[in-house]
Amino acid sequence: MDNTYGKVYDLIIIGGGPAGLTAGIYAMRAKLNTICIEKENEGGKIAEAGIVENYPGFDSISGFELSQKFVEHAKKFNLNIVHDTIKKIDISKPFKIIGENNTYITKSIIIATGTKDKKLGLNEDKFIGRGVSYCTTCDAFFYLNKEVIVIGRGTPAVMSALNLKDIAKKVTIITDKPELRAAENIMLERLNDAENVKIITNAKPLKILGDDKAEGVLVSLNGEEKEIKADGIFISMGHIPNSEFLESSGIALNKKGFIIVDKSCRTNIDGIFACGDITGGVLQVSKSVGEGAVALASASQYLNNYKNDK
């Protein structure tokens, strides 16, 4: 694999979601030699959200539309977004980022790789695309006027049910917790006002039912096994960090795999910064945007000292 374009970048941003794109906008305005590397869709997981009502400046906007506005804004400032899957980071300086397609060399790095859906760990993989989904925004309309199940906890499960309640005939939420909570009480109020939503608590999922297609869920409820039937199943168990490629890098992670940073978004490696959902804490787009700006400010300071040391 060759170093892309045979150059050493001032900054490489890994991840093209709200945090990474915000850092990219600031980097381009600072005239830094920068690229953003994204392995999947530009705009990040916010694109999978239904309606976003808590991002300042927009009373109500779809997650997909908001994500595209981030992308359009970054491209307005000519941020080069490269598609590649990063396999590891070599922290010897200058840093080397090894991807499937290329190796990239850079003076500084901002990691903004976000999170991915947490799996049940049962037999759900067999039914992905055949009645089981992790994305209500993507797949809800396949279940127009049908009965669906949401398996999950907390805010992710509540958001999925809210996205489904006006599409599906009936939504049954199955959670293994004694109660369903959400980050914002208004979300629970809207859920409780929906006549077609049922919540089953203290129910432990045991197995996805079905042969060629998912037909329901087997749960343990009050010490007994019970089958709950449905046309579709949405898994909303929360998220885990996209940090596997960092495990042998020397970059410090906490027990859950999130990157440990200080208030200036600095990691334990001088010249490497992290921002957004990959740092854990509150997983909200406004927090990601704020951290993207902070990370770039810290990276700029580092690069100024880098030049002065030469």
C-alpha positions, 0 to 999 in steps of 0.5 A: 500500500502506498502513502496517498498522494505521497504527502505528509498531511498536517491533520487527518480526521478519522470519521465523517460524522458531526464531530469529524466534519465540524473539525474538518470545517474548522481545519479547512478555514485554518488552511491546514493540509487535511483529509477526512477518512470515512469508511461508510456514509458521510454524515454519520449515524445521525442520518438514521435518526427520525426527527431531531428537535434538540439541535439548536437552529432547527425546530424540527429536522430529519436526522438524514437532512441534518447529516447532509447539511453537515456534509454540504457545509464541509464540502463547501470549504473543500474538505476532501473526504476519502473512503477507506477502512482504517485497520490500525494507527502507528504512533511513531512520528510522523503518524501512520494510519494504515487503511485497507486501500492506502497508508496515510502519513500525518503530523496530527490525528483527530479520531471521530469514529463514533459508535455502532449498534450493540447486538443482542448476542443471540441468533439475530444475525441469521435474520438481518434483512429478513425481519430484523433491523437495527435502523428504524429510519431505514426500514420502518416503512417496510412495516406499514400497518403491521405489528413490530417489536422493539427490543432494547433499553433506554433512549435508543428503544424509546426513539425507535418506538417513536419512529415506528408508532405512526407507521406500524399498526402496533409497537411492542417494546421489550426491555429487560429493565424494570422500567423504560427510561429516556434522556428527555421526559418529553420522549416518554410522554409522547410514547405514553400518549401513543395508543398503539404502543405496549411496553413489556418490562423485565423480559429477557430475550432468549431467541428470535423465532422463525425459519426463513424470516423472523416471526417474533421473540422468545422471552423469559418473563416472570420465570416463564418462557413466552412467545411474542409474535410480530412481523418485524423486530427492531433491535435498539440496545444502545451503542458500542465504540468503533475503537477495535482498530486502536486496541494495540495502538497505545492510545488509552481506552476505558473499560468499555472501549471509549477513548480517554480524553481530557477537556481539550480532547487530547488523548494520552498520545501527544498529537492525537485527539478524539471527539464525539461519540467515540469519547463516550459520555452524552451521545448527542450531536450537539456534544459531538459538534462542540468537541469537534471544534475543541479537538481542532483548536487543540490540534492547531495549537499542537501543529503551531508548536510542531512548526516552531520546534523544527 
